[in-house]
Amino acid sequence: MTRRVVILTPDPAGPEAAMRWPAVLDRNAAPLRALGYAVDHRPWTDAGDLTAADLVLPLLAWGYPKQPERWRDMVSGWKAASVRLANGPEVLRWNADKVYLGMLAERGAPVVPARYVDRVTPDEMAVAAAAFCTDKLVAKPRFSSGAWQTIRWSPGDPIDAGPTGAAIIQPFLPDIEAGGELSLLYFGGRFSHAIRKRPQPGDFRVQPEFDGIITRHEAAPDELAAAEAVLTAAGKPLLYARIDLVRHEGALLLIEMEAIEPDLYLEHDPAAGALFGQAVTERLG
């Protein structure tokens, strides 16, 4: 009998529905179809009955941070219905809120320092600037992805385009502009491939939606060690994870650990997603 995998996709009513997800879906599905699996997709907001699926991957549930309560309710409903999710419901709740970065730091992972606030205000930004000994900060919502409501700030700058609710404030690390952000992809706990993401001149956002410059990267031993320290600190079984790192003063620091809906950048994988397919096969048993 053909095994069936469902990939969750953006809310058709949200702006993410008009983004590049169909091409990413095709890349993610290709190594699974090559193994003989039937791959379907459904919007995460209206997925219907998923209990017949052998595995459900929320890899393209883009936009869920804009509806955090709905996301939590959907995850709870899938868990109650015993939907076979990967990553699992606990991970889908935990990784959605950026307080997970603080937990990873407490467990010894190398994480960019952070302050958590109920609301971004000029006073909160000034306090963070003093705490981090810098006049350049980044603020983003605690529930966010794709640089949504994310701002780079210096004293005197407006905060209008920044987070409108609970937020995380971090120092802006200048190597984002020079060396860029390094993303290491892991499937079933095994390293697959890496990319480097650089912003356009004058910008700090590295995502493809902001014309970030994406190139294949050969991961160095210290980059692998930093990423694996993050995975060890997470202490959770992960079918897939993307570890986003930046260099700062000679050290590698974690920006994000994406375990819900990361772009896997399989177009930059020399093995064309072979480890991803292997991890899915192992999870299916």
N, C-alpha and C positions, 0 to 999 in steps of 0.2 A: 504494500500500500504506500502511495506517495505521501511523504511527510509534508505538512503544511506550515509555512511560516508567514506571519502577518507583521508588517512594518507599519507602525503608527505614523501618521502624517499630520500636517498643520490643520488647524481649524479653517474650514472653507470660508468662514465669515471674517477671518482676520487678515491683516496685511501680508502675513507670511505665505498665504495661499498663492500670491502672485510672484513669489520669489523662485529661486532656482532648485527647489526641492525635487522636481521630477527627474532632473539629470542626476542628482545625488542618489535618489531612489534606484535608478537603473544601475549605478555603479555598485551600490550596496547589495542589490539583488543578484548581480551577475555571478559572483562566486558561489552563491547558494543554488542558483538554477543550474550551474555547471555540475553540481553534485546531485542533481535530480530532485531537488526540493521544489515544491510549488510555492511561489512567493506572491502574496496578495498585499494590498495596502488599504488602510482605512483611516479616516480622520480621528485623532485622539478624542475629540469632543463628542463624537457620535459613532463609536466603533461597533455598537451593537453587541451581540453575543459572541464573545471570543473564546468560549470554552472548548470549541471544537478544534481550535488551532493547536498544533503541537508546540509552537513557540511564538511568543509575541515580543517584538523588539520595538521599543519606543524611540527608535533612532531619529525619526523625523518629526517628533512632537514639538516642532518649532512654535514658539509663541506661548508655551505653557506658563512662563513666569508672569505674563500679564494677567493670568487668571489663577493665582495660586490656590485659592480655596477650591475652585473647581478641579484643579489638578489633584489636590489632596483627596477630594471626594471620589474622583475617578479611580485613583490608585487604591483607595480603601475598597471600592466596589469590585475591582478586579481581584484583589486579594480575597475578599469574601466569596467570590465565585470560583476561586481556585484556578484562575487564569494562569497559564504557565508563562510568566514574565521573565525576561532577562534584559537588563539587570532586574533583580527582584524588588518587590514593593518597598522593603526597608530602605534600599539604596535609592529608589525613586523619590522617596520622601526626604531622606537625609541629604542627598546631594542637591536638592532643589534650593535649599536655604544656605547662603554663603557663610553662615556661622560654622558650617562644617570645616572651614579653613582654620578657625580657632581650635577646633578639636584636633585636627591634624598637627597643628603647631604644638599643642600640649603633649602629643604623643611623639614628638621629636622630629617631625618632618620639617624641612627647610621651607618656610612659608613667608611671603612678603608680609611685613607687619600690618596690622589692621586695627581699626577702631570701629565699633558698631554703635550706631545712633538711631534714635527713633525717627529723626528727621534731620535733613541737612540744612544748616543755617550758617550764616557768616561766622557766628560765634563758634559753632562746632568745628568749622573748617580751621579757624584760627587756633583752637585748642589742639587739633590734630597736627597742624603745621608745627606748633611748638613741641609736641610730643615726639614727632618724627625728625625734628631739627632740619626742616626743609620748607621752602616756600612754594613747592610744586606738589600738588596732590591729585589723586583720582578719586572720584566718588561714583558709586553705582548702587542700584537697588540691591537689597539682600536677595530678592528673587529677580534674576536678570540673566539675559544671554544676548549675544550678538551686539554688544555695546549699546543696548537699549537704555536710555536715560543715563548714560555714562558721560561724565564730564572730566576734563582736565582743568585744574584750577590753580591760580596764583592770587595773592592778596589783591583785592580790588576787582577781580573778575566776577561777573554775575553767576548765579547758581540756578537761574530760571530753567535751563534745559536739563538740570540734574534730577536726581531721584525725588519723587513726590511723597515717599513714605519711608519705611525703615530702610537703612542704608549701611553700606560699608565704605569706610574712607581709608585710603592707603597712600603711601608716598608714591609719587610718580618716579619711576626708575628710568633714567635717560637712555639705557641701552636698548629700550624698546625702539627708539628711533634709529639707533645705529646697528646693533647686532640683531635686533628683532626678537620675536618670541619663538621659542623652540617647542614643538609639539611632538611628543613621543606616543605612539599608538601601541596598545597592548591588547591581546586577545587571549582569553583564558589564562591570564597571568604571564603570557610570553610576549617578549618584544617583537613587533612586526616591522615597523618602519618609522621614519621621522621626517618632519618638514620644518622649514624655517618660514616665518611669516613676518614681513616687514611692512610698515605703513608707507603710504605715499608721502613725499616730502611735505612737511608742515602739519601732517596729521599724526595721530597716535593710535588710531584704530587699525587693526591688522586683518579684519575679517574681509572675505571676498565682497561682501555687500558694500564695503568702502574702498574697493579696488586695492585691497592688500596684495602685496607681492608674495606669492607662494612658490617656494622652490623645495625640491627634495634635499634632504640633509642626512649626512652620515653621522649618526650619534656617536659622540665621544664617550670614553669610559666614565668620566665624571658625570656626564649627562644621564647615562644609564643608571649610575649609582644613585643619583638624586631622585630620578623617577621611581626607582624601585624602593627607595626609602619612603616615598609617598604611599605607594601601594601597600607596603608593610604597615605603615601607620593607619591606613584605612581599615585594614583587617577584615575586609569583606570579600566574598567570592564575586568576581566581576567577569562577565563574559567579554565585555569590552570596556576600555577606559582610554581617555586621552589625557596625558599629563602635559600641561602648558607651563614652561619654565622661562625664566629670564636671568641673565647674568647681571650681577651687581657687585662691584668691588671685588671681583674674583670669585664670588660664590654664586651658586645656582639656587634660585628661589622659585617656589611654586606660585604661579598666578591663579590657576584653576586646575581642578581635577574634574574632567567632564565625564560623567558616567550615566547620563540620561540621553541626550540627543546631540552628541558631538558629530561634527563632520569627520568621517574617518579618513578622508583624503586618499581613497584607494587608487585614484589616478596617479598618485605618487608612490605607490607601493610596487617595488620591483616584482613581487610575487603575485600581484593582481588580486590580493585579498585571500590568498590561500590559507593563511593562519586564521583569518576570520571564519572562513568556511569550516576549518578544522575545529575551532572552538564551538561553533554551532552544532556540529556533528557530535562532539563530546557531550554537550549539554542535552541533546536529544537522547543520547544513550543508545 
